[in-house]
C-alpha cells in the first residue's frame, strides 16, 4: 500500500491549509521534511493525537514554512492508517512546495476520494457512510446537511444491518431444510414467523424507498417549473428569483427555446427552478422541441408556477389553461399574476376555471414586487416535513435502486409463502433480498461500483 498526500482544504479560502499524509510510511516520510523546534520530537516517536510545532524543509534545505503537525496512529485515524496532518499557511506556493517535498521523499498524490475509500476498505465506515461524506461536503442547505450527517453517523446502515441479520437467520434455516430434502416432513424455518418477518421487512423497505422522493428533493432541490404562454414573464421571474440575468429576456415571442435550470436556497430549503419555453402553437421546429421539453419539465415538477400576464386577454389564458390542466393534477400550483404594477389591485381578474387548492399571488417580475412573498409561499407549499437527525431518509439514487430490487425480492417471498412455494425458491428470493441490502453498505459491491462512487469525490477527501 502506497503512502498518499494531498491538500485537504479548499484553495484560497483561508489563511491556513491542511495537507494530509496517509499510509504505512507516513511518519518516516514526514520526518524527512519536518524539523521540530525541540530536539527529539520526531513525528515517528510522538504519541497519537499530539501536535508538534516545527518547520518544513525543502529539497534545498531551505525552510518552506513553519507548521504544526498532527499525529494519528493506525487504526485510530480517518483512513485507519498512520496519518500526519500538516497545518501550514494558506499560500498556494507554500502548499505546492510542501507537496513537492513529500513526493520527492516517496509520497504520491492521492486520487479523488482515496482517503475516504481507504477508510471504507479499512473498515472505518461502510459504503453508505462513505457516500454521505461527499454529500456532507456538497451540502448547501440545512436539510442536506442534516440528512448527510445522519447517514454518515450510520443510522441508515444500522437499520439495514438489522433487517439483513434477520433475513440471514431464516435463510440459513431454509438452506438447512434443503440439506435434508429427503425428509420432506422436516421444517426448520417456521413459516408463520417467516411470513411475519417478511411483512415487517416489506413495510420497512417500502417506507425507505418511498422516502427517496423527499430525500431527492432535499438533496437536489425541489423541482419548480415556471409555465406560461410566450412573453408572460417567465424568464424575467427566473432572473428575479435568482437575482441574476440567467435567462435572456426579450419582447420577441418564442425567445426561450429550451429549459433553463438553476437552484437557490430559500429559508434553508433548496429549490431547482426550471424556466421553460412559452407554450403555444408554432411551425418552428426548434421552438416546438423547446415546447415539448416544457411539457416534460411540467410532468417532473413538484411545484408549478403558472404565469399569467395581467395585460392580456383572460379568455386566451383560460384556453391555455385547458390545454395543460391534465398535467397539473397532484401538483402544487401557484398562480402568479404578473405585471401587477401596471393594473390596480381592483382590476385583478376572477378566474372561471377551478382553482381549488391553488395559491394565488400578484407580482411584478420586472419590478421585483412581491418576489419575497412568492419565495415564502414556495416554502409553505413545498410539503417537506420537519426532519430530525434520527430520521432515516434515502437521498442516494443507488440506494433507491437497491431498495427497489430488495423490495421486489421480499414481495416474491411473501407471494411464495402465501402460495405454498417450495423452500428452495423462497430461499433464492431471500438471498436476493439480502444481496441488494448488502450492496448498499458495500458488502458485495464490485470494484467498478467503488470506482464510480469515489471518482466524484474531491481530491484530499
MIPA-269350 format. One line per 3 residues: number of its first residue (from 0); for each residue x, y, z of C-alpha. Coordinates in pm, whole numbers. Layout:
% residues N
NUM) X:Y:Z | ...
END
This chain:
% residues 461
0) 0:0:0 | 148:334:-104 | 158:647:110
3) -51:930:-30 | -65:1305:22 | -300:1586:-82
6) -428:1925:20 | -745:1868:223 | -864:2229:237
9) -1014:2435:-42 | -755:2655:-216 | -754:3027:-148
12) -1032:3014:111 | -849:3092:435 | -522:3186:597
15) -422:2827:670 | -430:2497:482 | -410:2131:581
18) -203:1873:392 | -289:1513:481 | -35:1229:453
21) -166:874:498 | -11:531:459 | 244:290:607
24) 537:530:556 | 362:849:666 | 582:906:972
27) 910:814:800 | 842:1041:502 | 725:1336:712
30) 1027:1307:942 | 1247:1365:636 | 1100:1709:571
33) 983:1811:921 | 1219:1978:1171 | 1068:2006:1521
36) 1154:2316:1724 | 1251:2094:2016 | 1510:1824:1956
39) 1392:1466:1995 | 1037:1545:1886 | 1036:1349:1561
42) 686:1258:1449 | 754:884:1448 | 814:896:1826
45) 513:1112:1915 | 200:975:2077 | -125:969:1885
48) -342:1283:1884 | -46:1514:1957 | 56:1837:1786
51) 419:1925:1718 | 542:2270:1616 | 825:2291:1368
54) 935:2375:1014 | 908:2207:676 | 1241:2194:494
57) 1257:2182:115 | 1489:1986:-111 | 1742:2271:-99
60) 1746:2268:285 | 1561:2600:287 | 1267:2649:523
63) 937:2641:334 | 708:2730:625 | 657:2700:997
66) 385:2444:1056 | 201:2232:1311 | 197:1855:1252
69) -77:1637:1399 | -10:1265:1451 | -275:991:1417
72) -173:629:1459 | -340:331:1291 | -609:218:1328
75) -736:527:1508 | -740:772:1217 | -985:872:945
78) -833:625:698 | -739:362:957 | -372:414:860
81) -81:608:1010 | -161:968:926 | 6:1308:959
84) -185:1631:900 | 38:1931:834 | -119:2269:901
87) 63:2541:707 | -9:2893:585 | -265:2918:306
90) -28:3034:33 | -69:2825:-281 | 308:2841:-331
93) 374:2705:18 | 126:2421:-26 | 274:2317:-358
96) 630:2329:-222 | 534:2103:71 | 365:1859:-167
99) 672:1850:-390 | 892:1774:-89 | 662:1492:21
102) 656:1344:-330 | 1036:1355:-357 | 1053:1153:-33
105) 822:878:-155 | 461:1000:-139 | 224:1012:-431
108) -70:1247:-486 | -400:1095:-371 | -670:1017:-622
111) -1016:1177:-586 | -1187:1027:-281 | -893:799:-200
114) -880:892:169 | -1247:804:214 | -1208:492:0
117) -923:376:225 | -1142:444:529 | -1405:218:372
120) -1155:-53:277 | -1007:-48:629 | -1349:-88:793
123) -1370:263:938 | -1708:316:770 | -1940:130:537
126) -2013:239:181 | -2331:432:259 | -2142:629:525
129) -1859:695:279 | -2107:829:24 | -2252:1053:295
132) -1909:1218:332 | -1939:1352:-24 | -2297:1464:44
135) -2187:1644:361 | -1912:1831:174 | -2155:1928:-104
138) -2440:2030:131 | -2567:2383:72 | -2882:2380:286
141) -2981:2285:640 | -3181:1988:513 | -2892:1849:307
144) -2653:1889:599 | -2889:1720:844 | -2952:1416:623
147) -2586:1371:525 | -2476:1390:889 | -2740:1136:992
150) -2630:892:722 | -2261:944:799 | -2330:852:1164
153) -2464:516:1049 | -2838:536:1120 | -2927:405:775
156) -2665:129:797 | -2791:7:1134 | -3145:-18:1003
159) -3031:-227:705 | -2798:-442:916 | -3085:-539:1146
162) -3305:-639:851 | -3021:-830:689 | -2936:-1026:1007
165) -3298:-1131:1049 | -3312:-1249:690 | -2982:-1437:725
168) -3122:-1630:1020 | -3418:-1759:821 | -3211:-1817:508
171) -2975:-2043:700 | -3272:-2243:830 | -3416:-2269:478
174) -3079:-2388:349 | -3071:-2647:627 | -3404:-2782:507
177) -3254:-2833:161 | -2976:-3045:316 | -3247:-3278:447
180) -3460:-3273:133 | -3509:-3650:162 | -3718:-3583:471
183) -3994:-3359:338 | -4166:-3350:675 | -3873:-3161:832
186) -3928:-2785:857 | -3663:-2589:1043 | -3787:-2243:937
189) -4123:-2163:1094 | -4331:-2039:801 | -4561:-1826:1015
192) -4264:-1649:1175 | -4105:-1601:833 | -4430:-1455:698
195) -4447:-1211:990 | -4083:-1113:933 | -4135:-1076:556
198) -4436:-849:615 | -4233:-635:856 | -3934:-610:623
201) -4158:-528:328 | -4308:-239:525 | -3966:-105:631
204) -3810:-130:284 | -4120:20:122 | -4108:314:366
207) -3738:369:297 | -3792:355:-80 | -4083:598:-59
210) -3870:843:139 | -3648:888:-168 | -3890:1141:-319
213) -3839:1363:-13 | -3468:1289:13 | -3407:1357:-354
216) -3593:1689:-328 | -3382:1791:-28 | -3055:1681:-188
219) -3106:1808:-545 | -3368:2077:-489 | -3746:2074:-512
222) -3826:2094:-885 | -4029:2405:-966 | -4145:2455:-1327
225) -4227:2808:-1441 | -4500:2760:-1704 | -4695:3006:-1916
228) -4765:3148:-2257 | -4491:3320:-2457 | -4381:3656:-2312
231) -4572:3601:-1987 | -4258:3698:-1792 | -4122:3353:-1708
234) -3757:3432:-1780 | -3787:3766:-1603 | -3926:3588:-1297
237) -3641:3335:-1301 | -3388:3619:-1310 | -3569:3794:-1024
240) -3574:3477:-810 | -3205:3408:-875 | -3114:3777:-857
243) -2904:3745:-1173 | -2952:3758:-1550 | -2964:3383:-1604
246) -3218:3379:-1885 | -3242:3602:-2192 | -3535:3842:-2173
249) -3689:3979:-2491 | -4019:4118:-2620 | -3992:3876:-2913
252) -4224:3577:-2871 | -4054:3237:-2851 | -3716:3369:-2730
255) -3675:3086:-2477 | -3641:2767:-2682 | -3502:2530:-2421
258) -3540:2470:-2050 | -3305:2668:-1825 | -3234:2540:-1474
261) -3074:2681:-1164 | -3101:2635:-789 | -3144:2873:-499
264) -3159:2827:-123 | -3479:2975:22 | -3524:2965:401
267) -3283:2671:428 | -3451:2468:153 | -3302:2414:-193
270) -3531:2480:-491 | -3449:2387:-850 | -3620:2633:-1083
273) -3689:2539:-1443 | -3765:2820:-1689 | -3949:2670:-1985
276) -4026:2770:-2341 | -4357:2952:-2382 | -4632:2709:-2480
279) -4815:2796:-2799 | -4892:2662:-3146 | -4584:2702:-3368
282) -4446:2583:-3700 | -4088:2650:-3590 | -3917:2312:-3544
285) -3668:2433:-3282 | -3933:2615:-3079 | -4156:2305:-3098
288) -3876:2097:-2945 | -3846:2352:-2666 | -4220:2333:-2600
291) -4200:1953:-2589 | -3929:1982:-2323 | -4151:2228:-2136
294) -4417:1959:-2108 | -4156:1712:-1978 | -4041:1965:-1718
297) -4402:2019:-1618 | -4453:1646:-1568 | -4141:1619:-1350
300) -4212:1927:-1137 | -4338:1908:-782 | -4445:2273:-779
303) -4571:2469:-1080 | -4561:2847:-1102 | -4831:2924:-1359
306) -4763:3267:-1508 | -5046:3493:-1627 | -4979:3830:-1789
309) -5243:4063:-1647 | -5227:4286:-1955 | -5351:4005:-2182
312) -5699:3876:-2260 | -5816:3643:-1982 | -6001:3419:-2231
315) -5672:3338:-2407 | -5518:3238:-2076 | -5818:3023:-1986
318) -5783:2842:-2320 | -5414:2792:-2245 | -5502:2654:-1902
321) -5743:2400:-2051 | -5456:2265:-2263 | -5225:2198:-1969
324) -5484:2124:-1697 | -5445:1742:-1712 | -5073:1781:-1641
327) -5135:1983:-1324 | -5308:1702:-1137 | -5147:1615:-800
330) -4913:1915:-819 | -4889:2225:-604 | -4978:2519:-828
333) -4902:2884:-764 | -5087:3119:-998 | -4852:3414:-1040
336) -5037:3712:-1189 | -4759:3915:-1344 | -4736:4292:-1409
339) -4947:4388:-1107 | -4769:4724:-1113 | -4949:4802:-1439
342) -5303:4730:-1317 | -5463:4845:-989 | -5549:4575:-736
345) -5919:4624:-803 | -5864:4516:-1165 | -5733:4168:-1082
348) -5949:3916:-1270 | -6175:3649:-1127 | -6089:3317:-1286
351) -6373:3099:-1409 | -6180:2771:-1415 | -6148:2560:-1098
354) -5851:2657:-883 | -5934:2470:-562 | -5621:2404:-364
357) -5424:2655:-569 | -5236:2953:-437 | -5253:3296:-597
360) -5019:3591:-578 | -4992:3916:-772 | -4633:4003:-866
363) -4422:4218:-1092 | -4130:4012:-1216 | -3967:4311:-1387
366) -4019:4544:-1091 | -3939:4266:-842 | -4260:4335:-650
369) -4376:4065:-405 | -4089:3832:-501 | -4009:3778:-131
372) -4374:3688:-70 | -4357:3440:-360 | -4047:3281:-208
375) -4224:3247:126 | -4521:3090:-49 | -4288:2839:-215
378) -4154:2722:121 | -4509:2686:254 | -4628:2465:-32
381) -4307:2261:-65 | -4453:1993:166 | -4110:1897:303
384) -4167:1751:651 | -3972:1870:951 | -3685:1626:983
387) -3470:1531:1277 | -3122:1381:1281 | -3272:1046:1383
390) -3497:1032:1074 | -3381:788:805 | -3438:939:460
393) -3294:792:140 | -3117:1055:-72 | -2894:840:-293
396) -3021:709:-628 | -2800:399:-599 | -2953:317:-262
399) -3303:372:-401 | -3237:133:-688 | -3103:-135:-449
402) -3401:-89:-217 | -3640:-123:-511 | -3480:-456:-607
405) -3483:-572:-243 | -3849:-477:-217 | -3933:-684:-524
408) -3747:-983:-378 | -3919:-971:-38 | -4256:-933:-209
411) -4184:-1251:-403 | -4107:-1418:-69 | -4449:-1309:57
414) -4617:-1441:-256 | -4426:-1768:-231 | -4528:-1819:131
417) -4891:-1744:51 | -4894:-1992:-237 | -4701:-2265:-55
420) -4396:-2243:-280 | -4111:-2485:-207 | -3832:-2377:22
423) -3559:-2365:-243 | -3745:-2096:-442 | -3822:-1894:-129
426) -3460:-1926:-23 | -3345:-1786:-356 | -3561:-1475:-313
429) -3438:-1431:44 | -3077:-1443:-76 | -3156:-1187:-346
432) -3309:-951:-90 | -3001:-990:132 | -2774:-926:-167
435) -2938:-592:-251 | -2942:-476:113 | -2573:-570:142
438) -2497:-381:-179 | -2597:-53:-13 | -2340:-79:266
441) -2073:-222:34 | -2050:-583:149 | -2098:-717:-206
444) -2003:-412:-412 | -1775:-457:-715 | -1459:-256:-786
447) -1639:-90:-1077 | -1909:44:-844 | -1645:167:-599
450) -1456:345:-874 | -1775:512:-996 | -1857:633:-645
453) -1520:767:-534 | -1415:928:-863 | -1672:1200:-798
456) -1511:1299:-466 | -1277:1594:-447 | -904:1531:-411
459) -796:1543:-48 | -1104:1373:91
END
